């Protein structure tokens, strides 16, 4: 990505009275993940002994990049895990889409994602 793009950040504010939570996310450089990054990951995964044992994904990067890498990693025997965070009404369908693909082995969910 562009080195001039700021890193992503998320702030969560929780109420001590009623457990209400507010999230503010600025995706920054996370949104810049593209073909070059995916190609690098795919090259590494496809090398002999190059695939990681575990791949942990979050919803902080573009869905197409995650889906491509998850499928390749799963084909090479990697345990692919998803932590669906940040989970928002705008991206919940992406989490379900990744699960429907069949490349996710484990789903890690906290009480905020329920």
Secondary structure as a PSIPRED ss2 file (coil, helix, strand):
# PSIPRED VFORMAT (PSIPRED V4.0)

   1 X C   1.000  0.000  0.000
   2 X C   1.000  0.000  0.000
   3 X C   1.000  0.000  0.000
   4 X C   1.000  0.000  0.000
   5 X C   1.000  0.000  0.000
   6 X C   1.000  0.000  0.000
   7 X C   1.000  0.000  0.000
   8 X C   1.000  0.000  0.000
   9 X E   0.000  0.000  1.000
  10 X E   0.000  0.000  1.000
  11 X E   0.000  0.000  1.000
  12 X E   0.000  0.000  1.000
  13 X E   0.000  0.000  1.000
  14 X E   0.000  0.000  1.000
  15 X C   1.000  0.000  0.000
  16 X C   1.000  0.000  0.000
  17 X C   1.000  0.000  0.000
  18 X C   1.000  0.000  0.000
  19 X C   1.000  0.000  0.000
  20 X C   1.000  0.000  0.000
  21 X E   0.000  0.000  1.000
  22 X E   0.000  0.000  1.000
  23 X E   0.000  0.000  1.000
  24 X E   0.000  0.000  1.000
  25 X E   0.000  0.000  1.000
  26 X E   0.000  0.000  1.000
  27 X C   1.000  0.000  0.000
  28 X H   0.000  1.000  0.000
  29 X H   0.000  1.000  0.000
  30 X H   0.000  1.000  0.000
  31 X H   0.000  1.000  0.000
  32 X H   0.000  1.000  0.000
  33 X C   1.000  0.000  0.000
  34 X C   1.000  0.000  0.000
  35 X H   0.000  1.000  0.000
  36 X H   0.000  1.000  0.000
  37 X H   0.000  1.000  0.000
  38 X H   0.000  1.000  0.000
  39 X H   0.000  1.000  0.000
  40 X H   0.000  1.000  0.000
  41 X H   0.000  1.000  0.000
  42 X H   0.000  1.000  0.000
  43 X H   0.000  1.000  0.000
  44 X H   0.000  1.000  0.000
  45 X H   0.000  1.000  0.000
  46 X H   0.000  1.000  0.000
  47 X C   1.000  0.000  0.000
  48 X C   1.000  0.000  0.000
  49 X C   1.000  0.000  0.000
  50 X C   1.000  0.000  0.000
  51 X C   1.000  0.000  0.000
  52 X C   1.000  0.000  0.000
  53 X C   1.000  0.000  0.000
  54 X E   0.000  0.000  1.000
  55 X E   0.000  0.000  1.000
  56 X E   0.000  0.000  1.000
  57 X E   0.000  0.000  1.000
  58 X E   0.000  0.000  1.000
  59 X C   1.000  0.000  0.000
  60 X C   1.000  0.000  0.000
  61 X C   1.000  0.000  0.000
  62 X C   1.000  0.000  0.000
  63 X H   0.000  1.000  0.000
  64 X H   0.000  1.000  0.000
  65 X H   0.000  1.000  0.000
  66 X H   0.000  1.000  0.000
  67 X H   0.000  1.000  0.000
  68 X H   0.000  1.000  0.000
  69 X H   0.000  1.000  0.000
  70 X H   0.000  1.000  0.000
  71 X H   0.000  1.000  0.000
  72 X H   0.000  1.000  0.000
  73 X H   0.000  1.000  0.000
  74 X H   0.000  1.000  0.000
  75 X H   0.000  1.000  0.000
  76 X C   1.000  0.000  0.000
  77 X C   1.000  0.000  0.000
  78 X C   1.000  0.000  0.000
  79 X E   0.000  0.000  1.000
  80 X E   0.000  0.000  1.000
  81 X E   0.000  0.000  1.000
  82 X E   0.000  0.000  1.000
  83 X E   0.000  0.000  1.000
  84 X C   1.000  0.000  0.000
  85 X C   1.000  0.000  0.000
  86 X C   1.000  0.000  0.000
  87 X C   1.000  0.000  0.000
  88 X C   1.000  0.000  0.000
  89 X C   1.000  0.000  0.000
  90 X C   1.000  0.000  0.000
  91 X C   1.000  0.000  0.000
  92 X H   0.000  1.000  0.000
  93 X H   0.000  1.000  0.000
  94 X H   0.000  1.000  0.000
  95 X H   0.000  1.000  0.000
  96 X H   0.000  1.000  0.000
  97 X H   0.000  1.000  0.000
  98 X H   0.000  1.000  0.000
  99 X H   0.000  1.000  0.000
 100 X H   0.000  1.000  0.000
 101 X H   0.000  1.000  0.000
 102 X C   1.000  0.000  0.000
 103 X C   1.000  0.000  0.000
 104 X C   1.000  0.000  0.000
 105 X C   1.000  0.000  0.000
 106 X E   0.000  0.000  1.000
 107 X E   0.000  0.000  1.000
 108 X E   0.000  0.000  1.000
 109 X C   1.000  0.000  0.000
 110 X C   1.000  0.000  0.000
 111 X H   0.000  1.000  0.000
 112 X H   0.000  1.000  0.000
 113 X H   0.000  1.000  0.000
 114 X C   1.000  0.000  0.000
